[in-house]
């Protein structure tokens, strides 16, 4: 397996695992700063889960479907930005690891997308 395909597959799988983690964690009210589950949490969970499935489907033809990384980079960037903004306004606790993970994931996906043989 060449390096380009390996990097693409690593990008798909790491983002998919992160999405599945988000799909589970968003359903835990205490993790979201709430006391009970609310409807938008269910919607967010469904979206995160289905995006993870999309990434695993893209893994079946990694080069042909690398376009999937573009909207994924956008989503990860927006989620990371939202987390930082809510932390800045002290609506949620700050976690150094989560923005670093988001930036690392964006870097991996962007590099995988633009990597030349």
Backbone atoms as SQL, in Angstrom:
CREATE TABLE atoms (id INTEGER PRIMARY KEY, chain TEXT, resi INTEGER, resn TEXT, atom TEXT, x REAL, y REAL, z REAL);
INSERT INTO atoms VALUES
  (1, 'A', 1, 'UNK', 'N', 0.860, -1.177, 0.000),
  (2, 'A', 1, 'UNK', 'CA', 0.000, 0.000, 0.000),
  (3, 'A', 1, 'UNK', 'C', 0.903, 1.237, 0.000),
  (4, 'A', 2, 'UNK', 'N', 0.621, 2.159, -0.922),
  (5, 'A', 2, 'UNK', 'CA', 1.495, 3.327, -0.983),
  (6, 'A', 2, 'UNK', 'C', 1.131, 4.328, 0.107),
  (7, 'A', 3, 'UNK', 'N', 2.019, 5.283, 0.285),
  (8, 'A', 3, 'UNK', 'CA', 1.891, 6.238, 1.394),
  (9, 'A', 3, 'UNK', 'C', 0.644, 7.108, 1.274),
  (10, 'A', 4, 'UNK', 'N', 0.275, 7.507, 0.051),
  (11, 'A', 4, 'UNK', 'CA', -0.902, 8.353, -0.126),
  (12, 'A', 4, 'UNK', 'C', -2.162, 7.631, 0.357),
  (13, 'A', 5, 'UNK', 'N', -2.328, 6.377, -0.008),
  (14, 'A', 5, 'UNK', 'CA', -3.509, 5.617, 0.407),
  (15, 'A', 5, 'UNK', 'C', -3.492, 5.391, 1.911),
  (16, 'A', 6, 'UNK', 'N', -2.331, 5.103, 2.459),
  (17, 'A', 6, 'UNK', 'CA', -2.228, 4.903, 3.905),
  (18, 'A', 6, 'UNK', 'C', -2.635, 6.167, 4.670),
  (19, 'A', 7, 'UNK', 'N', -2.168, 7.326, 4.220),
  (20, 'A', 7, 'UNK', 'CA', -2.529, 8.585, 4.873),
  (21, 'A', 7, 'UNK', 'C', -4.025, 8.881, 4.749),
  (22, 'A', 8, 'UNK', 'N', -4.592, 8.615, 3.573),
  (23, 'A', 8, 'UNK', 'CA', -6.027, 8.829, 3.397),
  (24, 'A', 8, 'UNK', 'C', -6.831, 7.922, 4.323),
  (25, 'A', 9, 'UNK', 'N', -6.450, 6.659, 4.385),
  (26, 'A', 9, 'UNK', 'CA', -7.176, 5.715, 5.243),
  (27, 'A', 9, 'UNK', 'C', -7.038, 6.093, 6.713),
  (28, 'A', 10, 'UNK', 'N', -5.855, 6.549, 7.112),
  (29, 'A', 10, 'UNK', 'CA', -5.657, 7.007, 8.485),
  (30, 'A', 10, 'UNK', 'C', -6.553, 8.211, 8.782),
  (31, 'A', 11, 'UNK', 'N', -6.673, 9.102, 7.813),
  (32, 'A', 11, 'UNK', 'CA', -7.540, 10.270, 7.970),
  (33, 'A', 11, 'UNK', 'C', -9.000, 9.852, 8.123),
  (34, 'A', 12, 'UNK', 'N', -9.450, 8.953, 7.255),
  (35, 'A', 12, 'UNK', 'CA', -10.847, 8.504, 7.325),
  (36, 'A', 12, 'UNK', 'C', -11.140, 7.845, 8.673),
  (37, 'A', 13, 'UNK', 'N', -10.271, 6.928, 9.079),
  (38, 'A', 13, 'UNK', 'CA', -10.532, 6.171, 10.306),
  (39, 'A', 13, 'UNK', 'C', -10.422, 7.021, 11.558),
  (40, 'A', 14, 'UNK', 'N', -9.438, 7.913, 11.622),
  (41, 'A', 14, 'UNK', 'CA', -9.308, 8.737, 12.828),
  (42, 'A', 14, 'UNK', 'C', -10.496, 9.692, 12.954),
  (43, 'A', 15, 'UNK', 'N', -10.940, 10.271, 11.852),
  (44, 'A', 15, 'UNK', 'CA', -12.109, 11.149, 11.898),
  (45, 'A', 15, 'UNK', 'C', -13.378, 10.360, 12.213),
  (46, 'A', 16, 'UNK', 'N', -13.504, 9.152, 11.675),
  (47, 'A', 16, 'UNK', 'CA', -14.685, 8.327, 11.938),
  (48, 'A', 16, 'UNK', 'C', -14.750, 7.932, 13.412),
  (49, 'A', 17, 'UNK', 'N', -13.632, 7.536, 13.980),
  (50, 'A', 17, 'UNK', 'CA', -13.602, 7.168, 15.401),
  (51, 'A', 17, 'UNK', 'C', -13.965, 8.381, 16.264),
  (52, 'A', 18, 'UNK', 'N', -13.439, 9.538, 15.895),
  (53, 'A', 18, 'UNK', 'CA', -13.786, 10.763, 16.624),
  (54, 'A', 18, 'UNK', 'C', -15.284, 11.040, 16.511),
  (55, 'A', 19, 'UNK', 'N', -15.846, 10.848, 15.327),
  (56, 'A', 19, 'UNK', 'CA', -17.289, 11.069, 15.143),
  (57, 'A', 19, 'UNK', 'C', -18.119, 10.106, 15.986),
  (58, 'A', 20, 'UNK', 'N', -17.734, 8.856, 16.031),
  (59, 'A', 20, 'UNK', 'CA', -18.472, 7.889, 16.842),
  (60, 'A', 20, 'UNK', 'C', -18.372, 8.249, 18.325),
  (61, 'A', 21, 'UNK', 'N', -17.208, 8.739, 18.742),
  (62, 'A', 21, 'UNK', 'CA', -17.048, 9.209, 20.126),
  (63, 'A', 21, 'UNK', 'C', -17.956, 10.390, 20.425),
  (64, 'A', 22, 'UNK', 'N', -18.032, 11.336, 19.496),
  (65, 'A', 22, 'UNK', 'CA', -18.915, 12.491, 19.665),
  (66, 'A', 22, 'UNK', 'C', -20.371, 12.033, 19.714),
  (67, 'A', 23, 'UNK', 'N', -20.742, 11.087, 18.851),
  (68, 'A', 23, 'UNK', 'CA', -22.121, 10.593, 18.806),
  (69, 'A', 23, 'UNK', 'C', -22.541, 10.014, 20.152),
  (70, 'A', 24, 'UNK', 'N', -21.611, 9.392, 20.853),
  (71, 'A', 24, 'UNK', 'CA', -21.912, 8.825, 22.175),
  (72, 'A', 24, 'UNK', 'C', -21.892, 9.913, 23.242),
  (73, 'A', 25, 'UNK', 'N', -20.836, 10.722, 23.242),
  (74, 'A', 25, 'UNK', 'CA', -20.664, 11.713, 24.304),
  (75, 'A', 25, 'UNK', 'C', -21.736, 12.789, 24.302),
  (76, 'A', 26, 'UNK', 'N', -22.257, 13.147, 23.131),
  (77, 'A', 26, 'UNK', 'CA', -23.270, 14.193, 23.071),
  (78, 'A', 26, 'UNK', 'C', -24.585, 13.727, 23.707),
  (79, 'A', 27, 'UNK', 'N', -24.739, 12.442, 23.895),
  (80, 'A', 27, 'UNK', 'CA', -25.949, 11.906, 24.534),
  (81, 'A', 27, 'UNK', 'C', -25.827, 11.830, 26.056),
  (82, 'A', 28, 'UNK', 'N', -24.687, 12.240, 26.595),
  (83, 'A', 28, 'UNK', 'CA', -24.479, 12.232, 28.042),
  (84, 'A', 28, 'UNK', 'C', -24.656, 13.674, 28.532),
  (85, 'A', 29, 'UNK', 'N', -25.807, 13.964, 29.165),
  (86, 'A', 29, 'UNK', 'CA', -26.104, 15.361, 29.536),
  (87, 'A', 29, 'UNK', 'C', -25.020, 16.019, 30.386),
  (88, 'A', 30, 'UNK', 'N', -24.429, 15.303, 31.307),
  (89, 'A', 30, 'UNK', 'CA', -23.402, 15.887, 32.178),
  (90, 'A', 30, 'UNK', 'C', -22.194, 16.364, 31.383),
  (91, 'A', 31, 'UNK', 'N', -21.867, 15.674, 30.299),
  (92, 'A', 31, 'UNK', 'CA', -20.737, 16.076, 29.447),
  (93, 'A', 31, 'UNK', 'C', -21.054, 17.361, 28.678),
  (94, 'A', 32, 'UNK', 'N', -22.340, 17.625, 28.499),
  (95, 'A', 32, 'UNK', 'CA', -22.775, 18.801, 27.747),
  (96, 'A', 32, 'UNK', 'C', -23.190, 19.949, 28.667),
  (97, 'A', 33, 'UNK', 'N', -22.993, 19.786, 29.971),
  (98, 'A', 33, 'UNK', 'CA', -23.338, 20.838, 30.919),
  (99, 'A', 33, 'UNK', 'C', -24.826, 20.932, 31.204),
  (100, 'A', 34, 'UNK', 'N', -25.548, 19.846, 30.994),
  (101, 'A', 34, 'UNK', 'CA', -26.991, 19.825, 31.213),
  (102, 'A', 34, 'UNK', 'C', -27.349, 18.782, 32.269),
  (103, 'A', 35, 'UNK', 'N', -28.598, 18.810, 32.699),
  (104, 'A', 35, 'UNK', 'CA', -29.061, 17.828, 33.683),
  (105, 'A', 35, 'UNK', 'C', -29.897, 16.726, 33.052),
  (106, 'A', 36, 'UNK', 'N', -30.391, 16.981, 31.845),
  (107, 'A', 36, 'UNK', 'CA', -31.177, 15.954, 31.153),
  (108, 'A', 36, 'UNK', 'C', -30.934, 16.050, 29.659),
  (109, 'A', 37, 'UNK', 'N', -31.257, 14.979, 28.966),
  (110, 'A', 37, 'UNK', 'CA', -31.061, 14.959, 27.523),
  (111, 'A', 37, 'UNK', 'C', -32.141, 15.815, 26.852),
  (112, 'A', 38, 'UNK', 'N', -31.740, 16.540, 25.812),
  (113, 'A', 38, 'UNK', 'CA', -32.668, 17.378, 25.066),
  (114, 'A', 38, 'UNK', 'C', -32.595, 16.995, 23.586),
  (115, 'A', 39, 'UNK', 'N', -33.632, 17.337, 22.864),
  (116, 'A', 39, 'UNK', 'CA', -33.782, 16.953, 21.464),
  (117, 'A', 39, 'UNK', 'C', -32.568, 17.286, 20.584),
  (118, 'A', 40, 'UNK', 'N', -31.989, 18.496, 20.669),
  (119, 'A', 40, 'UNK', 'CA', -30.825, 18.796, 19.820),
  (120, 'A', 40, 'UNK', 'C', -29.643, 17.848, 20.051),
  (121, 'A', 41, 'UNK', 'N', -29.541, 17.277, 21.242),
  (122, 'A', 41, 'UNK', 'CA', -28.471, 16.317, 21.503),
  (123, 'A', 41, 'UNK', 'C', -28.673, 15.063, 20.655),
  (124, 'A', 42, 'UNK', 'N', -29.915, 14.626, 20.514),
  (125, 'A', 42, 'UNK', 'CA', -30.213, 13.472, 19.667),
  (126, 'A', 42, 'UNK', 'C', -29.914, 13.757, 18.207),
  (127, 'A', 43, 'UNK', 'N', -30.244, 14.963, 17.770),
  (128, 'A', 43, 'UNK', 'CA', -29.954, 15.343, 16.386),
  (129, 'A', 43, 'UNK', 'C', -28.449, 15.361, 16.130),
  (130, 'A', 44, 'UNK', 'N', -27.707, 15.965, 17.050),
  (131, 'A', 44, 'UNK', 'CA', -26.246, 16.032, 16.901),
  (132, 'A', 44, 'UNK', 'C', -25.636, 14.638, 16.896),
  (133, 'A', 45, 'UNK', 'N', -26.155, 13.755, 17.732),
  (134, 'A', 45, 'UNK', 'CA', -25.650, 12.389, 17.779),
  (135, 'A', 45, 'UNK', 'C', -25.880, 11.672, 16.450),
  (136, 'A', 46, 'UNK', 'N', -27.067, 11.830, 15.895),
  (137, 'A', 46, 'UNK', 'CA', -27.378, 11.193, 14.608),
  (138, 'A', 46, 'UNK', 'C', -26.474, 11.715, 13.500),
  (139, 'A', 47, 'UNK', 'N', -26.232, 13.016, 13.499),
  (140, 'A', 47, 'UNK', 'CA', -25.370, 13.605, 12.475),
  (141, 'A', 47, 'UNK', 'C', -23.935, 13.104, 12.613),
  (142, 'A', 48, 'UNK', 'N', -23.433, 13.084, 13.835),
  (143, 'A', 48, 'UNK', 'CA', -22.056, 12.623, 14.055),
  (144, 'A', 48, 'UNK', 'C', -21.904, 11.149, 13.669),
  (145, 'A', 49, 'UNK', 'N', -22.891, 10.337, 14.038),
  (146, 'A', 49, 'UNK', 'CA', -22.818, 8.910, 13.706),
  (147, 'A', 49, 'UNK', 'C', -22.837, 8.705, 12.194),
  (148, 'A', 50, 'UNK', 'N', -23.748, 9.391, 11.500),
  (149, 'A', 50, 'UNK', 'CA', -23.842, 9.198, 10.056),
  (150, 'A', 50, 'UNK', 'C', -22.617, 9.743, 9.327),
  (151, 'A', 51, 'UNK', 'N', -21.998, 10.802, 9.863),
  (152, 'A', 51, 'UNK', 'CA', -20.768, 11.307, 9.241),
  (153, 'A', 51, 'UNK', 'C', -19.636, 10.278, 9.407),
  (154, 'A', 52, 'UNK', 'N', -19.611, 9.613, 10.553),
  (155, 'A', 52, 'UNK', 'CA', -18.628, 8.551, 10.750),
  (156, 'A', 52, 'UNK', 'C', -18.813, 7.425, 9.749),
  (157, 'A', 53, 'UNK', 'N', -20.056, 7.047, 9.500),
  (158, 'A', 53, 'UNK', 'CA', -20.345, 6.012, 8.499),
  (159, 'A', 53, 'UNK', 'C', -19.902, 6.480, 7.115),
  (160, 'A', 54, 'UNK', 'N', -20.164, 7.739, 6.780),
  (161, 'A', 54, 'UNK', 'CA', -19.728, 8.296, 5.495),
  (162, 'A', 54, 'UNK', 'C', -18.214, 8.153, 5.329),
  (163, 'A', 55, 'UNK', 'N', -17.476, 8.439, 6.377),
  (164, 'A', 55, 'UNK', 'CA', -16.016, 8.330, 6.310),
  (165, 'A', 55, 'UNK', 'C', -15.566, 6.882, 6.115),
  (166, 'A', 56, 'UNK', 'N', -16.250, 5.943, 6.742),
  (167, 'A', 56, 'UNK', 'CA', -15.897, 4.532, 6.557),
  (168, 'A', 56, 'UNK', 'C', -16.234, 4.059, 5.148),
  (169, 'A', 57, 'UNK', 'N', -17.304, 4.578, 4.568),
  (170, 'A', 57, 'UNK', 'CA', -17.634, 4.252, 3.173),
  (171, 'A', 57, 'UNK', 'C', -16.560, 4.835, 2.244),
  (172, 'A', 58, 'UNK', 'N', -16.116, 6.039, 2.528),
  (173, 'A', 58, 'UNK', 'CA', -15.061, 6.663, 1.717),
  (174, 'A', 58, 'UNK', 'C', -13.768, 5.847, 1.769),
  (175, 'A', 59, 'UNK', 'N', -13.540, 5.166, 2.877),
  (176, 'A', 59, 'UNK', 'CA', -12.331, 4.350, 3.038),
  (177, 'A', 59, 'UNK', 'C', -12.279, 3.188, 2.047),
  (178, 'A', 60, 'UNK', 'N', -13.417, 2.763, 1.533),
  (179, 'A', 60, 'UNK', 'CA', -13.445, 1.638, 0.592),
  (180, 'A', 60, 'UNK', 'C', -12.777, 2.003, -0.729),
  (181, 'A', 61, 'UNK', 'N', -12.858, 3.251, -1.156),
  (182, 'A', 61, 'UNK', 'CA', -12.184, 3.746, -2.359),
  (183, 'A', 61, 'UNK', 'C', -11.488, 5.039, -1.968),
  (184, 'A', 62, 'UNK', 'N', -10.362, 4.934, -1.255),
  (185, 'A', 62, 'UNK', 'CA', -9.760, 6.112, -0.621),
  (186, 'A', 62, 'UNK', 'C', -9.364, 7.237, -1.566),
  (187, 'A', 63, 'UNK', 'N', -8.795, 6.939, -2.706),
  (188, 'A', 63, 'UNK', 'CA', -8.345, 8.003, -3.604),
  (189, 'A', 63, 'UNK', 'C', -9.531, 8.638, -4.331),
  (190, 'A', 64, 'UNK', 'N', -10.445, 7.806, -4.822),
  (191, 'A', 64, 'UNK', 'CA', -11.594, 8.314, -5.570),
  (192, 'A', 64, 'UNK', 'C', -12.518, 9.159, -4.701),
  (193, 'A', 65, 'UNK', 'N', -12.558, 8.876, -3.399),
  (194, 'A', 65, 'UNK', 'CA', -13.490, 9.576, -2.515),
  (195, 'A', 65, 'UNK', 'C', -12.794, 10.530, -1.550),
  (196, 'A', 66, 'UNK', 'N', -11.589, 10.945, -1.902),
  (197, 'A', 66, 'UNK', 'CA', -10.870, 11.833, -0.984),
  (198, 'A', 66, 'UNK', 'C', -11.551, 13.182, -0.842),
  (199, 'A', 67, 'UNK', 'N', -12.456, 13.526, -1.747),
  (200, 'A', 67, 'UNK', 'CA', -13.223, 14.769, -1.651),
  (201, 'A', 67, 'UNK', 'C', -13.992, 14.852, -0.341),
  (202, 'A', 68, 'UNK', 'N', -14.303, 13.707, 0.266),
  (203, 'A', 68, 'UNK', 'CA', -15.040, 13.669, 1.534),
  (204, 'A', 68, 'UNK', 'C', -14.252, 14.400, 2.629),
  (205, 'A', 69, 'UNK', 'N', -12.940, 14.466, 2.488),
  (206, 'A', 69, 'UNK', 'CA', -12.123, 15.132, 3.495),
  (207, 'A', 69, 'UNK', 'C', -12.360, 16.642, 3.532),
  (208, 'A', 70, 'UNK', 'N', -12.742, 17.246, 2.413),
  (209, 'A', 70, 'UNK', 'CA', -12.952, 18.700, 2.384),
  (210, 'A', 70, 'UNK', 'C', -14.083, 19.111, 3.335),
  (211, 'A', 71, 'UNK', 'N', -15.296, 18.544, 3.215),
  (212, 'A', 71, 'UNK', 'CA', -16.326, 18.935, 4.187),
  (213, 'A', 71, 'UNK', 'C', -16.005, 18.468, 5.606),
  (214, 'A', 72, 'UNK', 'N', -15.250, 17.382, 5.726),
  (215, 'A', 72, 'UNK', 'CA', -14.878, 16.908, 7.059),
  (216, 'A', 72, 'UNK', 'C', -13.938, 17.894, 7.736),
  (217, 'A', 73, 'UNK', 'N', -12.993, 18.446, 6.984),
  (218, 'A', 73, 'UNK', 'CA', -12.099, 19.473, 7.524),
  (219, 'A', 73, 'UNK', 'C', -12.917, 20.681, 7.979),
  (220, 'A', 74, 'UNK', 'N', -13.905, 21.066, 7.186),
  (221, 'A', 74, 'UNK', 'CA', -14.771, 22.189, 7.540),
  (222, 'A', 74, 'UNK', 'C', -15.521, 21.905, 8.844),
  (223, 'A', 75, 'UNK', 'N', -16.092, 20.721, 8.961),
  (224, 'A', 75, 'UNK', 'CA', -16.848, 20.360, 10.166),
  (225, 'A', 75, 'UNK', 'C', -15.943, 20.347, 11.398),
  (226, 'A', 76, 'UNK', 'N', -14.786, 19.721, 11.288),
  (227, 'A', 76, 'UNK', 'CA', -13.864, 19.658, 12.436),
  (228, 'A', 76, 'UNK', 'C', -13.411, 21.065, 12.819),
  (229, 'A', 77, 'UNK', 'N', -13.130, 21.887, 11.821),
  (230, 'A', 77, 'UNK', 'CA', -12.738, 23.268, 12.095),
  (231, 'A', 77, 'UNK', 'C', -13.831, 24.060, 12.801),
  (232, 'A', 78, 'UNK', 'N', -15.057, 23.917, 12.343),
  (233, 'A', 78, 'UNK', 'CA', -16.174, 24.625, 12.966),
  (234, 'A', 78, 'UNK', 'C', -16.447, 24.118, 14.379),
  (235, 'A', 79, 'UNK', 'N', -16.372, 22.807, 14.581),
  (236, 'A', 79, 'UNK', 'CA', -16.572, 22.256, 15.923),
  (237, 'A', 79, 'UNK', 'C', -15.476, 22.714, 16.884),
  (238, 'A', 80, 'UNK', 'N', -14.247, 22.740, 16.404),
  (239, 'A', 80, 'UNK', 'CA', -13.135, 23.199, 17.237),
  (240, 'A', 80, 'UNK', 'C', -13.302, 24.678, 17.580),
  (241, 'A', 81, 'UNK', 'N', -13.700, 25.474, 16.602),
  (242, 'A', 81, 'UNK', 'CA', -13.933, 26.898, 16.839),
  (243, 'A', 81, 'UNK', 'C', -15.071, 27.116, 17.831),
  (244, 'A', 82, 'UNK', 'N', -16.150, 26.374, 17.669),
  (245, 'A', 82, 'UNK', 'CA', -17.284, 26.494, 18.595),
  (246, 'A', 82, 'UNK', 'C', -16.856, 26.140, 20.015),
  (247, 'A', 83, 'UNK', 'N', -16.077, 25.087, 20.142),
  (248, 'A', 83, 'UNK', 'CA', -15.593, 24.676, 21.470),
  (249, 'A', 83, 'UNK', 'C', -14.741, 25.783, 22.092),
  (250, 'A', 84, 'UNK', 'N', -13.850, 26.367, 21.300),
  (251, 'A', 84, 'UNK', 'CA', -12.995, 27.439, 21.817),
  (252, 'A', 84, 'UNK', 'C', -13.813, 28.671, 22.209),
  (253, 'A', 85, 'UNK', 'N', -14.795, 29.035, 21.395),
  (254, 'A', 85, 'UNK', 'CA', -15.631, 30.202, 21.707),
  (255, 'A', 85, 'UNK', 'C', -16.451, 29.983, 22.982),
  (256, 'A', 86, 'UNK', 'N', -17.036, 28.817, 23.118),
  (257, 'A', 86, 'UNK', 'CA', -17.819, 28.541, 24.319),
  (258, 'A', 86, 'UNK', 'C', -16.918, 28.470, 25.555),
  (259, 'A', 87, 'UNK', 'N', -15.708, 27.973, 25.393),
  (260, 'A', 87, 'UNK', 'CA', -14.748, 27.963, 26.504),
  (261, 'A', 87, 'UNK', 'C', -14.337, 29.375, 26.872),
  (262, 'A', 88, 'UNK', 'N', -14.091, 30.197, 25.867),
  (263, 'A', 88, 'UNK', 'CA', -13.679, 31.576, 26.098),
  (264, 'A', 88, 'UNK', 'C', -14.751, 32.349, 26.872),
  (265, 'A', 89, 'UNK', 'N', -15.999, 32.100, 26.566),
  (266, 'A', 89, 'UNK', 'CA', -17.108, 32.778, 27.240),
  (267, 'A', 89, 'UNK', 'C', -17.544, 32.044, 28.510),
  (268, 'A', 90, 'UNK', 'N', -16.722, 31.080, 28.932),
  (269, 'A', 90, 'UNK', 'CA', -16.910, 30.327, 30.177),
  (270, 'A', 90, 'UNK', 'C', -18.267, 29.630, 30.272),
  (271, 'A', 91, 'UNK', 'N', -18.771, 29.197, 29.134),
  (272, 'A', 91, 'UNK', 'CA', -20.019, 28.434, 29.119),
  (273, 'A', 91, 'UNK', 'C', -19.740, 26.945, 29.295),
  (274, 'A', 92, 'UNK', 'N', -18.524, 26.537, 28.963),
  (275, 'A', 92, 'UNK', 'CA', -18.048, 25.174, 29.194),
  (276, 'A', 92, 'UNK', 'C', -16.612, 25.276, 29.692),
  (277, 'A', 93, 'UNK', 'N', -16.141, 24.202, 30.299),
  (278, 'A', 93, 'UNK', 'CA', -14.766, 24.186, 30.780),
  (279, 'A', 93, 'UNK', 'C', -13.774, 24.089, 29.625),
  (280, 'A', 94, 'UNK', 'N', -12.605, 24.665, 29.812),
  (281, 'A', 94, 'UNK', 'CA', -11.568, 24.613, 28.786),
  (282, 'A', 94, 'UNK', 'C', -10.796, 23.312, 28.912),
  (283, 'A', 95, 'UNK', 'N', -10.562, 22.675, 27.791),
  (284, 'A', 95, 'UNK', 'CA', -9.739, 21.474, 27.725),
  (285, 'A', 95, 'UNK', 'C', -8.687, 21.701, 26.643),
  (286, 'A', 96, 'UNK', 'N', -7.434, 21.715, 27.031),
  (287, 'A', 96, 'UNK', 'CA', -6.344, 21.950, 26.086),
  (288, 'A', 96, 'UNK', 'C', -6.285, 20.849, 25.026),
  (289, 'A', 97, 'UNK', 'N', -6.593, 19.624, 25.426),
  (290, 'A', 97, 'UNK', 'CA', -6.445, 18.475, 24.532),
  (291, 'A', 97, 'UNK', 'C', -7.412, 18.510, 23.345),
  (292, 'A', 98, 'UNK', 'N', -8.624, 18.977, 23.550),
  (293, 'A', 98, 'UNK', 'CA', -9.615, 18.928, 22.468),
  (294, 'A', 98, 'UNK', 'C', -9.292, 19.850, 21.297),
  (295, 'A', 99, 'UNK', 'N', -8.924, 21.114, 21.514),
  (296, 'A', 99, 'UNK', 'CA', -8.534, 21.927, 20.351),
  (297, 'A', 99, 'UNK', 'C', -7.260, 21.408, 19.678),
  (298, 'A', 100, 'UNK', 'N', -6.340, 20.893, 20.469),
  (299, 'A', 100, 'UNK', 'CA', -5.113, 20.329, 19.890),
  (300, 'A', 100, 'UNK', 'C', -5.460, 19.125, 19.017),
  (301, 'A', 101, 'UNK', 'N', -6.372, 18.273, 19.503),
  (302, 'A', 101, 'UNK', 'CA', -6.811, 17.120, 18.710),
  (303, 'A', 101, 'UNK', 'C', -7.481, 17.587, 17.424),
  (304, 'A', 102, 'UNK', 'N', -8.344, 18.597, 17.504),
  (305, 'A', 102, 'UNK', 'CA', -9.011, 19.120, 16.313),
  (306, 'A', 102, 'UNK', 'C', -8.024, 19.650, 15.295),
  (307, 'A', 103, 'UNK', 'N', -7.044, 20.413, 15.755),
  (308, 'A', 103, 'UNK', 'CA', -6.033, 20.977, 14.852),
  (309, 'A', 103, 'UNK', 'C', -5.173, 19.862, 14.242),
  (310, 'A', 104, 'UNK', 'N', -4.820, 18.872, 15.045),
  (311, 'A', 104, 'UNK', 'CA', -4.035, 17.741, 14.532),
  (312, 'A', 104, 'UNK', 'C', -4.822, 16.965, 13.479),
  (313, 'A', 105, 'UNK', 'N', -6.098, 16.762, 13.735),
  (314, 'A', 105, 'UNK', 'CA', -6.941, 16.038, 12.786),
  (315, 'A', 105, 'UNK', 'C', -7.088, 16.817, 11.477),
  (316, 'A', 106, 'UNK', 'N', -7.277, 18.116, 11.580),
  (317, 'A', 106, 'UNK', 'CA', -7.361, 18.960, 10.381),
  (318, 'A', 106, 'UNK', 'C', -6.055, 18.895, 9.599),
  (319, 'A', 107, 'UNK', 'N', -4.942, 18.972, 10.306),
  (320, 'A', 107, 'UNK', 'CA', -3.626, 18.921, 9.655),
  (321, 'A', 107, 'UNK', 'C', -3.427, 17.589, 8.932),
  (322, 'A', 108, 'UNK', 'N', -3.769, 16.496, 9.598),
  (323, 'A', 108, 'UNK', 'CA', -3.641, 15.165, 8.981),
  (324, 'A', 108, 'UNK', 'C', -4.509, 15.063, 7.732),
  (325, 'A', 109, 'UNK', 'N', -5.762, 15.487, 7.836),
  (326, 'A', 109, 'UNK', 'CA', -6.667, 15.368, 6.685),
  (327, 'A', 109, 'UNK', 'C', -6.232, 16.267, 5.528),
  (328, 'A', 110, 'UNK', 'N', -5.810, 17.488, 5.828),
  (329, 'A', 110, 'UNK', 'CA', -5.365, 18.399, 4.767),
  (330, 'A', 110, 'UNK', 'C', -4.101, 17.865, 4.089),
  (331, 'A', 111, 'UNK', 'N', -3.171, 17.371, 4.881),
  (332, 'A', 111, 'UNK', 'CA', -1.949, 16.814, 4.309),
  (333, 'A', 111, 'UNK', 'C', -2.269, 15.592, 3.457),
  (334, 'A', 112, 'UNK', 'N', -3.151, 14.728, 3.950),
  (335, 'A', 112, 'UNK', 'CA', -3.537, 13.531, 3.211),
  (336, 'A', 112, 'UNK', 'C', -4.199, 13.897, 1.880),
  (337, 'A', 113, 'UNK', 'N', -5.022, 14.930, 1.918),
  (338, 'A', 113, 'UNK', 'CA', -5.737, 15.345, 0.713),
  (339, 'A', 113, 'UNK', 'C', -4.781, 15.900, -0.339),
  (340, 'A', 114, 'UNK', 'N', -3.832, 16.724, 0.068),
  (341, 'A', 114, 'UNK', 'CA', -2.946, 17.404, -0.870),
  (342, 'A', 114, 'UNK', 'C', -1.622, 16.687, -1.124),
  (343, 'A', 115, 'UNK', 'N', -1.393, 15.565, -0.452),
  (344, 'A', 115, 'UNK', 'CA', -0.127, 14.828, -0.580),
  (345, 'A', 115, 'UNK', 'C', 0.090, 14.379, -2.021),
  (346, 'A', 116, 'UNK', 'N', 1.291, 14.635, -2.533),
  (347, 'A', 116, 'UNK', 'CA', 1.644, 14.202, -3.897),
  (348, 'A', 116, 'UNK', 'C', 2.546, 12.987, -3.801),
  (349, 'A', 117, 'UNK', 'N', 2.415, 12.098, -4.772),
  (350, 'A', 117, 'UNK', 'CA', 3.228, 10.864, -4.795),
  (351, 'A', 117, 'UNK', 'C', 4.681, 11.176, -5.005);
